[in-house]
Amino acid sequence: MSHLSHYLTRFHSGNYYHIYNRAIDRKLMFKSRSNYHYFMHLWKRYLGGYLDVISYSLNANHFHFLVRVRYFSAEQLKGRTEHELVAERLKIFFRTYAMAFNKRHTRTGSLFEGPFKRVLIGDNHYLTYLIQYIHVNPEKNKLCADFRTWDWSSYKYIVKPSDSVVDRNFVIEWFGSLYEFQQFHLNENQEVDIRSFLSDDED
C-alpha cells in the first residue's frame, strides 16, 4: 500500500520528484515497441517545457521518472499554482496514453493503478542513488540481462548523446564525469534503501 503522501505531495518549481506508477493488477502497460515509443512521444508533447527529466525507465508493467519542475511565467500559470499546472499536464498525459492503449489492444477500464505517485526528493545523496535505481530497475525486474542494453531507459542516452528528453549534461555534471556515472551504476546499491520511499509492494 502506498504512503498517503505519495498521492498528496505538491509540485513546486525547482524541486525534484520521483514520479512512478504501475498498471492495474500488475498487468502490462507496454505490449509492443510502438507502445513504448508512443508513451515517450506523449511525454514530449504534454510535459516538454514543464518537467526536466533527470532519469527514467519504462518497465513493462510500471514506470519511473525522476524530474525537476521548471519555472513558469504568469502567462503560463494563468492564475493556477505550479502544482495545479503540472498535475493537470500529467493527468492529461496519462489519460491520453490509457485511451490510446485501450483502443489499440481492445480493452476497457482503468489502465493505471490509481492516481500517479510522486515523492519529493530533498536529499542529494538520495537523488544520486535514485538515478542508479531507476536505470538498473529493468535488470532487477528480469526484463533484460544487463540494464545497459535496455532500450526504454535514459541510461543509453546519457552514455551516448542522441535525441532524448533526458537532461544529459546535468546528469554527467552531477556525477562529475561520464566515467564516474558509468562506474557508479556498476556498484551494488547498499547505502540507500530506495524501496522504503516507494509503495510497500512497488517494484
N, C-alpha and C positions, 0 to 999 in steps of 0.2 A: 504493500500500500504506500502511496506517495506521501511525502511530507506535505502538509497543507500549504506551507509557504511556497512550495514549488508551483502552485497554481495562483498564488496571490502576489508574488513578487512583482514590483512595478519597474518599468523601464525608465532609465534616466540617461541623458546624453553623456558620453564619455565613459560610461561604465561597461564592464564586461559581463556577459551572461552565457551560461551553458543552456542551450535550448535543446530539448530532446522529447521524443515520444515514440510509441510503437503502434503497430496495427492491432486492432481488437482481436482477442483470443490468440495472440501471438501468430496470427496468420501473415502471409506475405503482403507487403505493400509495394513490392517491386517484383514483377514476374518476368520481365524482359529487359534487355538493354535499352529499349525505347522508353520504358517506364523511368529508368534512372536518368536518361537524358532529358526527358520532359520535366521531371521534378526539378532538375537544376535550371532548365530553361525558365520555368515559372519563378524560381527563386530570383533569377536575374531580373525578370520582368517586374515582380512585385516588391522586391526588397533591395534591389540595387539602388544605392543612393540613400538608404535608410540604415542599413547594417553593414559594417565591415566584417568580413569573415576571417577569423584567425585560423581556424581549422574545422574540418567537417569529415564525416563518414556516413555513407548510406549502406545499411547492413541487412538487406533482405526484408526483415520484418520490423526494423526500427532505424532511427537516425540520431545523429549527434551533430550539433553545431556550436562552436564557440565564437561569439560575435562581440563586437563593440558597437554601441549605439552612436550614431553620428549626431552632430549638432544641427538644429533646424532653424530656419528663419521664421519670422512671424507669418509670412505668407504661406509657408509650408504647413505650419501648425493650424492656421485658420481657426484660432480660438480653442483648439484642443491642447491637451497636455502632451508631453513627449510620449508618455506611456500610452495614451489613447491612440496616438498616431501609429506607433509601432505595432501595438496589439491588433489594431484594425488591419494593417497590411499583412500581418502574419495570418490572421483568420481568413482573409481573402485568399491568400496563397494556399493554405491547407484545404479550404473548401473547393477551390478550383481544381486542385490535383485530385481530390477524392471523387469529385463528379466525373472527371475525365477517366479515372481508373475504373470506376464503376461501369461507365458506359463501355469502355474498351473490353472489360472482362465480364460483362453481362452479370453484374451483381447489384444488389441494393443494400441500403442501410449504411451505418457508420463504418468508416474505414479505420479511423484512429481511436485509440483507447482514451477517450475523454479529451478534455482541453489539453493543449500542448503545455509542457512543463518547462520551467525556467528557473535557474539558480544564479543569483548574483555572485560574481567572483571578485572578492575583495582582497585576496591574498596572492601576491606574486608567485610564491612558491607553489601554491595550488594551481595557478594558471599554467605554469611550466609543465607540471605533471599531467594536467588535463589535456594539453596539446598532444602529449605522448599517448595518453589513454585513448583518446579519440582515434588516433591513427592506427594503433595496434588492435583496436576493437574487432575488426573483421577477422583477424587471425585468431583472437581469443574465442570468437564465436564459430570458429572452424569453417569460415567461408572461403578461406584460402590458406595455403601452407606458409606463406610469407606475406605479411601486411604490406611490404614494399611493392608487391605486384598487384595489389587491389586497385581496380580501375576507378572505384567510386569513393575515393577519399582525396583530401587535399595534399597528401604526402608527396605524391609524384609531381604535383605542380610546384611544390616548394623546391624539390630537388632539381627539377629541370623546368626552366621558365617556359610557359605557354599560356594561352588564354584561359583564365580561370577567375572565379570570384574571390579566391583567397588573397589576402594581403601578404604576399611572399616577402617583400622587403622587411616588413615589421617582424615577421617570424624569425628570419635569419638574424636580424639585429638583436632580437630578444635572446636568442641562444648564443650570440657572439660571432658565429660564423656558420656557414653551411655545414662544414665538417663537424662542428660541435652539435649541431642539430641532429645530424645523422647518427653520431655516436651515442647521444643521449637516448635516442629511440631504440638502441640495441640493448640498453640496460633494463634489467627487470625492475618493475616499479615496486620497491619495498618500503619507501618512505611515506607515501601518502595513500590512504585507502580511499580512492576516488568513489568507490561504490557506496560509501557512507553518505555521500552527497546526492545519491540517486534514490529512486524508489527502492523499497526493500527487495523487490524481485526484478528490478530492471537490469538489462544487460549493459 
